[in-house]
């Protein structure tokens, strides 16, 4: 079984998701600290592993590879699915 989510081809750092996160949240989210609910790792979203394509993005914990959050676009609208993300720290 592949460790890459279907439809995604390349893994990059979380900075690659910065523009999409700015559209969703209305602020720079790359410096927001996120805690993974699976392994308790805390790091900036820029440190997450990102899988980005035209359909959306997936942010994965760099510590345990669990999905932190998923943003999907479709003709019917947009979805934000919270995965293992336990907390966001805005400073």
Buried (B, 14 or more C-beta within 10 A) or exposed (E): EEEEBEEBEEBEBBBBBBEBBEEBEEEEBBEBBBBBBBBEBBBBBBBBBBBBEEEBBBBBBBBEBBBBBBBBBEEEEEEEEEBBBBEBEEE
